Amino acid sequence: MEVDQGKPPAKADVILAGGGLASCLIALWLAAYRPGVRVVMLEAGDRICGNHTWSFHRPDVSPEDYRLLEPAIAHVWPGQKVVFPRYERELSTGYVSMTSDALRQAVYAAGDIAIHEGTPVDRLDPEAAVLETGETISAPCVIDARGFSPHAALKLGYQKFLGQEWELTAPHGERVPTIMDARVPQLDGYRFIYVLPLSPTRLLIEDTRYSDAGSVDDDAFRDGIAAYAAQKGWAAREIVREERGVLPITLAEDGERFWADRLSGPALAGLRAGLFQPSTGYSLPDAVRVANIIAKGCDPLTSETVLSAVYAHARKRERDQAFYRLLNRMLFQAAKPEERYLVLQRFYSLSQGLIERFYACELTMADKLRILSGRPPVPLRKAISCVSEARALAEHSSNTC
């Protein structure tokens, strides 16, 4: 379908505020499982999907979900590798990337989705969206998926990055993605280079840092990419595009407080609902889970039923992910910034199955004990001081007041 450039309709079955990943997947899942449901997507920017690359490990999503994602998938690799000062390791875990262009075309091609770009929302109610133009669209189900919104109930670190897509003057020889190359100067926290081979002569190169602050010095990150490429002997024929991002890494969370003022308005989804992998900030697997919950489990489709289902899912995820937040506190608070790489260097020496379960948020108790066993890569006293999540939240609240 083409994007609807006309006036938004007065009524719909579902309103999706925001044209990012969460909204797009909900729309695709509704088209697949609830054909005939009229969806209106309202995106404030020029185009839905923005300018992003979303990646995931193949075990992160089920075969059924993968089939629905396939039209939006741009690149698939049979493995991945990591590089640390002490070793290199290649894993046979498949790796998959979606691009904004691929996802955008998949949503454009789906039925019963009226997409209105350049359409900012002024206010969302449980049964209506009021546009900045003053127009009102009514629907029994209104979902706010307009991206992450900071909250005092979340203590955060950040994974921030700037990436450039390079068309090279010669083949690069890279067969699988480099998820982390930490053999670079450790600046602004844990720093690594992330590389996706998109064609024999094209690479996406990202300078990435796990930092206490969320600011990105674009020029410094570009310099880091250029230095890494020069070290590898890669020369750019053209820099095709550039993307940047700042992803939340959860150190502590008070879910009851986070949701206290969000249970009587429109439904929430995606980063707006605080749903992302707590140690990476990646949101695609959780966006798939929520799309399934909405498309398969919410009947009737109303703001109330969707909000209730997403709330129950989010609170369960919060409880299940307490261990991840503990690990994040150890990374950000117990390790010296320039030595944070030691934590990841040790983690990637563990079994491939454990690593896959970690990213999929499916750790067993045995996995957790294995991660914590042995000599810790951070000072023991500092590690012990990170155990209390309540203490971390109290310190965060006092610093933000």
ZIDAHU-V282225 format. One line per field, one symbol per residue. ss: DSSP state (a for helix, b for strand, c for the rest). A space follows every 10 residues. Layout:
BEGIN
ss=???
END
This chain:
BEGIN
ss=cccccccccc bccbbbbccc aaaaaaaaaa aaacccccbb bbbccccccc ccbbbbbaaa ccaaaaaaaa aabbbbbccb bbbccccbbb bcccbbbbba aaaaaaaaac ccbbbbbccc bbbbbccbbb bccccbbbcc bbbbcccccc cccbbbbbbb bbbbbbbbcc ccccccbbbb bccccccccb bbbbbbbbbc cbbbbbbbbb bccccccaaa aaaaaaaaaa aacccbbbbb bbbbbbbbbb bbbcaaaaaa ccccccbbca aaaccccccc cccaaaaaaa aaaaaaaccc ccaaaaaaaa aaaaaaaaaa caaaaaaaaa aaaaccaaac aaaaaaaccc caaaaaaaac ccccaaaaaa aaccccccca aaaaacccaa aaaaaaaaaa c
END
